[in-house]
Amino acid sequence: MKQFLIPHLICPACLPGEIPLEATVNRVEADDIVTGDLFCKKCRRRFPIKDGIAILLVDPDGCSGAQRRYEESDTVNRYLWSHYADLAGKAEVAEANAAWGGCLVDNALAAFDAGCAVGRLTFEMAAKSGWAVGCDLSHNFIRTARRLARERRHSFSLQLEGNLCESFHFELPADLRSDNVEFVVADALAIPFARHTFQQISSLNLLDRVSYPLAHLYEMNRVAQSADASFLFADPFSWSTAAAPEERWLGGTAAGKYAGRGLDNVRALLEGKDKVLSPAWKIIREGCINWRMRTHTNHREIISSDFLCAER
């Protein structure tokens, strides 16, 4: 974990109180803490730093069965293809990656990417910000993203057909920086960063996968600055009771407080409905971006995500 994160970290177990974490460093290489821990004086919890990865989870053993699939190497490779195949000469993912990057603002001091997966948008944020951090529940996603930041190249393979595989290799271009980017294992429902830390925040394709969608929006709002902030939100709104009970969905139902379409409800919340998210955001751009996931060479999913760009 890069040491520049330390002043901004708080204990996720003590939320809504914001208790700073104190770092104990056992081994450091350059600016990277390889082993150590982060300690909360209030609740006495210690959050380990192992192999450079800070694990900032209230319940590190509480991974659901659905979440475990994100630790599988095949799943990691499918996300690598979706995030980076354009850098390996596969133009079919280039349009979506360019579109996401084009939604980001320039010259933010600090940026945060919730549910970063293997990190493409976090790197794009770092290219336009003083520093950027991505978080995900998947240890394997974070391990892969950190390795890419360190080595700036990566190879992976996907099923071609049957037992045949196809290999991919890519390198990060010079404009995607590594020195000002970091990745941590953390929960998007208990974000371990202090209030008003970030000028740019993003939540891509995550809201319909968390167990409490409104709490996620609240947490994103908390860590964003109250002024001069930008929020890139996107989701396909694939609501499922496997992720959250229906009464917590922010759309996709005919009755209830958040009946109707998810995009309409998220827009209303951002704009100040019920003062859940305060100060209110102003929607400056919206649309839909199609992105792809590949299983094998003849099987690809095209997912359409509605997006909102907001500022305040």
RALIN-V390050 format. One record per residue. N is the residue number from 1. RES is the residue in one letter. SS is DSSP state (alpha for helix, beta for strand, coil for the rest). PHI is phi in whole degrees, -180 to 180 (NA if undefined). Layout:
n: <N,N>
res: <RES,RES>
ss: <SS,SS>
phi: <PHI,PHI>
This chain:
n: <1,2,3,4,5,6,7,8,9,10,11,12,13,14,15,16,17,18,19,20,21,22,23,24,25,26,27,28,29,30,31,32,33,34,35,36,37,38,39,40,41,42,43,44,45,46,47,48,49,50,51,52,53,54,55,56,57,58,59,60,61,62,63,64,65,66,67,68,69,70,71,72,73,74,75,76,77,78,79,80,81,82,83,84,85,86,87,88,89,90,91,92,93,94,95,96,97,98,99,100,101,102,103,104,105,106,107,108,109,110,111,112,113,114,115,116,117,118,119,120,121,122,123,124,125,126,127,128,129,130,131,132,133,134,135,136,137,138,139,140,141,142,143,144,145,146,147,148,149,150,151,152,153,154,155,156,157,158,159,160,161,162,163,164,165,166,167,168,169,170,171,172,173,174,175,176,177,178,179,180,181,182,183,184,185,186,187,188,189,190,191,192,193,194,195,196,197,198,199,200,201,202,203,204,205,206,207,208,209,210,211,212,213,214,215,216,217,218,219,220,221,222,223,224,225,226,227,228,229,230,231,232,233,234,235,236,237,238,239,240,241,242,243,244,245,246,247,248,249,250,251,252,253,254,255,256,257,258,259,260,261,262,263,264,265,266,267,268,269,270,271,272,273,274,275,276,277,278,279,280,281,282,283,284,285,286,287,288,289,290,291,292,293,294,295,296,297,298,299,300,301,302,303,304,305,306,307,308,309,310,311,312>
res: <M,K,Q,F,L,I,P,H,L,I,C,P,A,C,L,P,G,E,I,P,L,E,A,T,V,N,R,V,E,A,D,D,I,V,T,G,D,L,F,C,K,K,C,R,R,R,F,P,I,K,D,G,I,A,I,L,L,V,D,P,D,G,C,S,G,A,Q,R,R,Y,E,E,S,D,T,V,N,R,Y,L,W,S,H,Y,A,D,L,A,G,K,A,E,V,A,E,A,N,A,A,W,G,G,C,L,V,D,N,A,L,A,A,F,D,A,G,C,A,V,G,R,L,T,F,E,M,A,A,K,S,G,W,A,V,G,C,D,L,S,H,N,F,I,R,T,A,R,R,L,A,R,E,R,R,H,S,F,S,L,Q,L,E,G,N,L,C,E,S,F,H,F,E,L,P,A,D,L,R,S,D,N,V,E,F,V,V,A,D,A,L,A,I,P,F,A,R,H,T,F,Q,Q,I,S,S,L,N,L,L,D,R,V,S,Y,P,L,A,H,L,Y,E,M,N,R,V,A,Q,S,A,D,A,S,F,L,F,A,D,P,F,S,W,S,T,A,A,A,P,E,E,R,W,L,G,G,T,A,A,G,K,Y,A,G,R,G,L,D,N,V,R,A,L,L,E,G,K,D,K,V,L,S,P,A,W,K,I,I,R,E,G,C,I,N,W,R,M,R,T,H,T,N,H,R,E,I,I,S,S,D,F,L,C,A,E,R>
ss: <coil,beta,alpha,alpha,alpha,alpha,alpha,alpha,beta,beta,coil,alpha,alpha,alpha,coil,coil,coil,coil,coil,beta,coil,beta,beta,beta,beta,beta,beta,beta,beta,coil,coil,beta,beta,beta,beta,beta,beta,beta,beta,coil,coil,coil,coil,coil,coil,beta,beta,beta,beta,beta,coil,coil,beta,beta,beta,beta,coil,coil,coil,coil,coil,coil,coil,coil,alpha,alpha,alpha,alpha,alpha,alpha,alpha,coil,alpha,alpha,alpha,alpha,alpha,alpha,alpha,alpha,alpha,alpha,alpha,alpha,alpha,alpha,alpha,alpha,coil,coil,alpha,alpha,alpha,alpha,alpha,alpha,alpha,alpha,alpha,alpha,alpha,alpha,coil,coil,coil,coil,coil,beta,beta,beta,beta,beta,beta,beta,coil,coil,coil,coil,coil,alpha,alpha,alpha,alpha,alpha,alpha,alpha,alpha,alpha,beta,beta,beta,beta,beta,beta,beta,beta,coil,coil,alpha,alpha,alpha,alpha,alpha,alpha,alpha,alpha,alpha,alpha,alpha,alpha,alpha,coil,beta,beta,beta,beta,beta,beta,beta,beta,beta,coil,coil,beta,beta,beta,beta,beta,beta,beta,beta,coil,coil,coil,coil,coil,coil,coil,coil,coil,beta,beta,beta,beta,beta,beta,beta,coil,coil,beta,coil,coil,beta,coil,coil,coil,coil,beta,coil,beta,beta,beta,beta,beta,coil,coil,alpha,alpha,alpha,coil,coil,coil,alpha,alpha,alpha,alpha,alpha,alpha,alpha,alpha,alpha,alpha,alpha,beta,coil,coil,coil,coil,coil,beta,beta,beta,beta,beta,beta,coil,coil,coil,coil,coil,coil,coil,coil,coil,coil,alpha,alpha,alpha,coil,coil,coil,coil,beta,coil,coil,coil,coil,coil,coil,beta,coil,alpha,alpha,alpha,alpha,alpha,alpha,alpha,alpha,alpha,coil,coil,alpha,alpha,alpha,coil,coil,coil,coil,coil,coil,beta,beta,beta,beta,beta,beta,beta,beta,beta,beta,beta,beta,beta,beta,beta,coil,coil,beta,beta,beta,beta,beta,beta,beta,beta,beta,beta,beta,beta,beta,coil>
phi: <NA,-68,-68,-67,-76,-53,-64,-102,-86,-130,-78,-69,-77,-98,-59,-82,-66,-119,-106,-60,-97,-106,-94,-113,-106,-96,-146,-134,-128,56,-100,-107,-80,-85,-137,161,-155,-119,-117,-104,-69,-79,-95,69,-76,-118,-110,-75,-115,-125,51,85,-103,-82,-109,-108,-112,-65,-126,-65,-102,-94,-65,-77,-61,-64,-70,-63,-66,-76,-91,-75,-62,-63,-67,-57,-66,-65,-71,-60,-62,-63,-84,-131,-63,-64,-78,-104,90,-100,-69,-66,-102,-66,-63,-66,-63,-66,-66,-61,-62,-71,-87,-86,-88,-93,69,-69,-72,-144,-135,-134,-118,-84,64,-73,54,-95,97,-60,-67,-62,-62,-63,-64,-61,-68,-114,-133,-64,-157,-143,-135,-114,-127,-156,-75,-80,-61,-70,-59,-67,-60,-66,-64,-68,-63,-65,-63,-77,-96,64,-155,-160,-125,-154,-136,-133,-60,-89,-166,59,-93,-84,-123,-120,-99,-130,-138,-146,-128,-72,-69,-61,-76,-93,-76,-115,-71,-116,-125,-146,-133,-132,-84,-157,-98,-69,-98,-147,-74,-85,-127,-69,-53,65,-75,-114,-93,-128,-130,-145,-138,-107,57,-122,-56,-82,-113,-94,-79,-146,-57,-65,-64,-65,-62,-61,-65,-62,-63,-63,-83,-85,-62,-76,-145,57,-123,-130,-132,-102,-118,-150,-164,-85,56,-90,-59,-153,-71,-68,-96,-150,-63,-56,-68,-100,-62,-103,162,79,-129,-88,-141,105,-60,-116,-65,98,-86,-61,-62,-64,-71,-65,-58,-63,-64,-63,-81,114,-55,60,55,-68,-111,-136,-66,-69,-101,-113,-77,-109,-162,-152,174,-142,-122,-92,-132,-124,-125,-115,-99,-139,-62,-107,-136,-130,-98,-110,-109,-103,-113,-73,-131,-131,-106,-126,-145,-155>
